[in-house]
Amino acid sequence: MKTIKTTAVAIALSALSFGVFAAQPVSPTEAQSLNKIGTVSVDGASTLDGLEAKLAEKAAAAGATGYSITSANTNNKISGTAVIYK
């Protein structure tokens, strides 16, 4: 029973810490006040939500605090690109 509680707490803390460091989507208005630091692209997502999650993860890994999706393609596997901001 203690192992289950410990695991549950670890999962909850992991989810909280991931949310703190994840890049967030930004609107065009918000993007004007941020510095563009590059672009990221991903492919192989199976859903649009999955695409957005992969782009957010890649943006955060690049040190971005925000991103704006600029393209998405749904031919067979979903792919897309995003401009990243800091």
Backbone as JSON, one array per atom type, in Angstrom:
{
  "sequence": "MKTIKTTAVAIALSALSFGVFAAQPVSPTEAQSLNKIGTVSVDGASTLDGLEAKLAEKAAAAGATGYSITSANTNNKISGTAVIYK",
  "N": [[0.83, -1.19, 0.0], [1.97, 1.21, 0.76], [3.79, 1.57, -1.28], [2.12, 2.11, -3.47], [1.03, 4.58, -2.72], [3.34, 6.13, -2.64], [4.15, 5.99, -5.3], [1.98, 7.26, -6.53], [2.24, 9.86, -5.49], [4.73, 10.55, -6.58], [4.14, 10.55, -9.31], [2.27, 12.64, -9.41], [3.86, 14.84, -8.59], [5.73, 14.84, -10.66], [4.13, 15.53, -12.84], [3.37, 18.1, -12.09], [5.86, 19.47, -12.04], [6.6, 19.22, -14.71], [4.7, 20.81, -15.97], [5.46, 23.34, -15.13], [7.79, 23.89, -16.52], [7.12, 23.64, -19.17], [6.72, 24.86, -22.49], [4.42, 27.37, -23.49], [1.5, 27.89, -25.53], [1.25, 30.82, -27.58], [-0.5, 33.81, -28.46], [-0.81, 35.75, -31.53], [-0.69, 38.47, -30.8], [0.52, 38.37, -28.25], [2.96, 37.31, -29.04], [4.26, 39.44, -30.25], [5.48, 40.84, -28.21], [7.51, 39.22, -27.41], [10.73, 37.58, -27.84], [11.73, 36.14, -30.83], [13.2, 33.0, -31.13], [13.72, 30.98, -32.83], [12.71, 28.05, -34.76], [10.75, 25.05, -34.55], [10.16, 21.66, -35.53], [8.1, 18.79, -35.99], [7.27, 15.35, -36.65], [5.12, 12.54, -37.29], [3.1, 12.4, -35.4], [0.01, 11.19, -34.04], [-2.39, 12.41, -33.57], [-3.94, 15.71, -33.57], [-3.75, 16.91, -31.06], [-1.64, 15.45, -30.06], [0.36, 16.3, -31.79], [0.57, 19.02, -31.03], [1.44, 18.68, -28.39], [3.94, 17.45, -28.8], [5.27, 19.5, -30.2], [5.29, 21.49, -28.21], [6.87, 20.24, -26.28], [9.32, 20.0, -27.65], [9.86, 22.7, -28.09], [10.2, 23.61, -25.45], [12.46, 22.13, -24.78], [14.28, 23.44, -26.34], [14.62, 25.72, -24.96], [12.61, 27.58, -25.03], [9.9, 29.7, -23.95], [7.47, 30.04, -24.99], [5.36, 29.25, -27.85], [4.22, 29.28, -31.26], [2.12, 27.73, -33.39], [2.71, 27.22, -36.77], [2.23, 25.67, -39.0], [0.51, 22.71, -40.05], [0.21, 19.37, -41.12], [-1.7, 16.79, -42.41], [-1.23, 14.46, -43.87], [-1.22, 11.09, -43.97], [0.63, 10.6, -41.49], [0.66, 12.97, -38.86], [2.25, 16.11, -39.1], [4.11, 19.08, -38.27], [5.02, 22.59, -37.78], [6.47, 25.15, -35.68], [6.95, 28.47, -34.51], [9.25, 29.57, -32.12], [9.5, 31.24, -28.96], [11.06, 33.43, -26.56]],
  "CA": [[0.0, 0.0, 0.0], [2.86, 2.36, 0.82], [4.37, 1.72, -2.61], [1.12, 2.74, -4.32], [0.96, 5.99, -2.34], [4.59, 6.76, -3.06], [4.09, 6.1, -6.75], [0.99, 8.28, -6.85], [2.84, 11.16, -5.17], [5.79, 10.79, -7.56], [3.5, 10.91, -10.58], [1.68, 13.97, -9.25], [4.95, 15.82, -8.58], [6.29, 14.89, -12.01], [3.21, 16.28, -13.68], [3.46, 19.51, -11.71], [7.13, 20.05, -12.46], [6.6, 19.32, -16.16], [3.88, 21.96, -16.32], [6.18, 24.57, -14.83], [8.83, 24.11, -17.51], [6.63, 23.47, -20.53], [6.44, 26.06, -23.27], [2.99, 27.61, -23.61], [1.11, 28.53, -26.8], [1.07, 32.27, -27.48], [-1.28, 34.43, -29.53], [0.0, 36.69, -32.33], [-0.5, 39.69, -30.02], [1.53, 38.08, -27.23], [4.24, 37.05, -29.71], [4.9, 40.71, -30.57], [6.28, 41.31, -27.08], [8.51, 38.2, -27.11], [11.84, 37.44, -28.79], [11.74, 34.91, -31.61], [14.5, 32.37, -30.99], [13.88, 29.93, -33.83], [11.55, 27.24, -35.11], [10.86, 23.61, -34.29], [9.23, 20.88, -36.34], [7.96, 17.39, -35.59], [6.41, 14.54, -37.51], [4.78, 11.24, -36.72], [2.04, 12.46, -34.39], [-1.19, 10.48, -34.49], [-3.53, 13.32, -33.41], [-3.54, 17.12, -33.5], [-3.31, 17.15, -29.68], [-0.3, 14.87, -29.96], [1.26, 17.22, -32.5], [0.79, 20.19, -30.18], [2.26, 18.26, -27.24], [5.32, 17.24, -29.27], [5.85, 20.82, -30.49], [5.53, 22.15, -26.91], [8.02, 19.57, -25.66], [10.53, 20.37, -28.4], [10.1, 24.12, -27.83], [10.75, 23.71, -24.1], [13.82, 21.59, -24.83], [15.11, 24.46, -26.99], [14.72, 26.86, -24.06], [11.54, 28.55, -25.28], [8.81, 29.8, -22.98], [6.23, 30.06, -25.76], [5.44, 28.82, -29.24], [3.06, 29.56, -32.09], [2.1, 26.75, -34.47], [2.61, 27.9, -38.06], [1.72, 24.77, -40.03], [0.19, 21.33, -39.7], [-0.08, 18.59, -42.31], [-2.3, 15.53, -41.96], [-1.03, 13.36, -44.83], [-0.84, 9.86, -43.28], [1.01, 10.95, -40.12], [0.56, 14.42, -38.68], [3.5, 16.83, -38.89], [3.88, 20.52, -38.17], [6.11, 23.47, -37.37], [6.08, 26.24, -34.78], [7.94, 29.49, -34.17], [9.43, 29.55, -30.66], [9.78, 32.56, -28.38], [11.56, 33.5, -25.19]],
  "C": [[0.87, 1.26, 0.0], [3.48, 2.63, -0.55], [3.4, 2.43, -3.56], [1.03, 4.23, -4.01], [2.2, 6.74, -2.81], [4.6, 6.97, -4.57], [3.13, 7.2, -7.18], [1.55, 9.69, -6.6], [3.92, 11.51, -6.2], [5.2, 11.2, -8.9], [2.93, 12.31, -10.52], [2.76, 15.05, -9.29], [5.6, 15.94, -9.95], [5.41, 15.71, -12.93], [3.27, 17.76, -13.36], [4.75, 20.14, -12.19], [7.21, 20.16, -13.97], [5.82, 20.55, -16.6], [4.58, 23.28, -16.1], [7.17, 24.89, -15.93], [8.36, 24.01, -18.95], [6.42, 24.82, -21.2], [4.93, 26.16, -23.48], [2.66, 28.22, -24.97], [0.89, 30.03, -26.59], [0.27, 32.77, -28.68], [-0.37, 35.35, -30.34], [0.27, 38.0, -31.57], [0.57, 39.5, -28.95], [2.91, 37.91, -27.85], [4.99, 38.34, -30.03], [5.79, 41.22, -29.45], [7.37, 40.31, -26.68], [9.6, 38.19, -28.17], [11.76, 36.1, -29.5], [13.14, 34.3, -31.5], [14.71, 31.22, -31.98], [12.58, 29.24, -34.18], [11.82, 25.79, -34.71], [9.88, 22.91, -35.22], [9.23, 19.44, -35.82], [7.13, 16.66, -36.63], [6.11, 13.23, -36.8], [3.73, 11.27, -35.63], [0.81, 11.74, -34.93], [-2.46, 11.31, -34.35], [-3.03, 14.76, -33.4], [-3.1, 17.48, -32.08], [-1.9, 16.6, -29.47], [0.74, 15.73, -30.65], [1.59, 18.42, -31.63], [1.66, 19.83, -28.99], [3.72, 18.06, -27.64], [6.01, 18.57, -29.58], [6.18, 21.55, -29.2], [6.75, 21.55, -26.23], [9.33, 19.97, -26.34], [10.88, 21.84, -28.17], [10.73, 24.3, -26.44], [12.19, 23.2, -24.06], [14.79, 22.58, -25.46], [15.23, 25.72, -26.14], [13.64, 27.91, -24.25], [10.53, 28.56, -24.14], [7.46, 29.8, -23.69], [6.46, 29.61, -27.18], [4.14, 29.17, -29.96], [3.11, 28.6, -33.28], [1.85, 27.48, -35.8], [2.12, 26.99, -39.18], [1.44, 23.4, -39.43], [-0.23, 20.61, -40.97], [-0.6, 17.23, -41.83], [-2.21, 14.41, -43.0], [-0.44, 12.16, -44.1], [-0.52, 10.1, -41.8], [1.02, 12.46, -40.01], [1.94, 15.01, -38.42], [3.18, 18.31, -38.81], [5.11, 21.26, -37.74], [5.56, 24.56, -36.46], [7.26, 27.2, -34.64], [8.03, 29.48, -32.65], [9.92, 30.89, -30.17], [10.32, 32.42, -26.96], [11.35, 34.91, -24.68]]
}
